Amino acid sequence: MPLPVTHPLVDGRTANSPLVRAYSGERPSRRPVWFMRQAGRSLPEYRALRAGTRMLDACLDPGMASEITLQPVRRHDVDAAIFFSDIVVPLRLAGVDVEIKPGVGPVMGAPVRTADDVARLRDLGPLTPERLAPVSEGVAATVAQLGSTPLIGFAGAPFTLAAYLVEGGPSRDHLAARTLMHADPQTWTALTQWAADVTGAFLRAQVLAGASATQLFDSWAGSLGLADYTAHVAPASARALAAVADLDVRKVHFGTGTSELLAAMRDVGADVVGVDYRLPLDEANRRLGGTTPLQGNIDPALLAAPWPVLEAHVRDVVARGAQAPAHVVNLGHGVPPETDPDVLTRVVTLVHSL
């Protein structure tokens, strides 16, 4: 299926943007930079807009989600917007009882741990365009205002969604999810396939509404060894990305603590691999055979360091990234909420000057 004729990649608005060119393996004259979690808690304008509104309600209010997505583009001059959402938004849209509790994170009404539990998820039905309308409307409204700046669609990877569902909420080591993976592989496969279909529909809706790239974010894949990832997780991630395989957009795959999984994460269908702060980009490039565009990987902890320390670090990240076929500068995880926004703007200016 081709992209709609009004899509910004088709009508030319974003096709030659620095971000899309870098994701395609080129090196544009302006080095692209954006930040994970750039839309959100570090911005005073975000806190003012969201006052009194619960997180998932904000994500599913098309006007509010659009405005939050646009705020960091206006403030920082970043080379991409990332659609304001949360990993569990597609679960909520599918009918799962989930809430984001302040200071805790996503919490499920009940954990999903048996074949019957998974069957009840399947009974909820697919993510239809009608259910996805708040997301599609928010993306379309955002793209209409971004002009030549591309929007990146966002979704949590099936393993991370499955881990939240099995654990019932955040977990340090995901023991229950990892146990289910081995103790009842048939139920685990059914769960991750369901999660993959939800994620794939969520990504596809964002692309058809105007996103110029997508990012699959696997928060918890770093808890797995390579053998478990390859056998029990990679098939579902491939299934999720296959939902947009017929649409001509670049796909980024990022996880935290995934230095040993990079090639496997690329091989599920990603065009670009995001690298967290733990692994230097030149070593990541070596592990990927020198053929894959990279994204990353400024250490978020250094955003609060004295400027000379941060500047030296940013310059080092850029120098190491220069060894890859292409490089999009980003953090090695999300923007911490206490970050001074002016520091992010200064980093963008520095990157563009190099």
Protein Blocks (a to p, Z undefined) as FASTA:
>chain_A
ZZdfkbmklnommmmgmklmmmnopacfbdcdddehkbcjklmklmmmmgopafklmmmm
mklmmmmmmmmmmmnopabdcddddfklmmmmnopacdddehibpcdfbdcfbfklmmmm
mmnopadfklmmmmmmmmmmmmmmnomaccddddddfklmmmmmmnopacfklmmmmmmm
mmmmmlmmmmmmmmmmmmmmmmmmmmmnopabdcdddfklmmpcfklmmmmmmmmmmmmm
mmmmmpccddddddehilmmmmmmmmnopabdcddfkbcfklmmmmnoopaccedjddfk
lmmgcfklmmmmmmmmmmmmmmpmbdcdddfbdcdfklcfklmmmmmmmmmmZZ
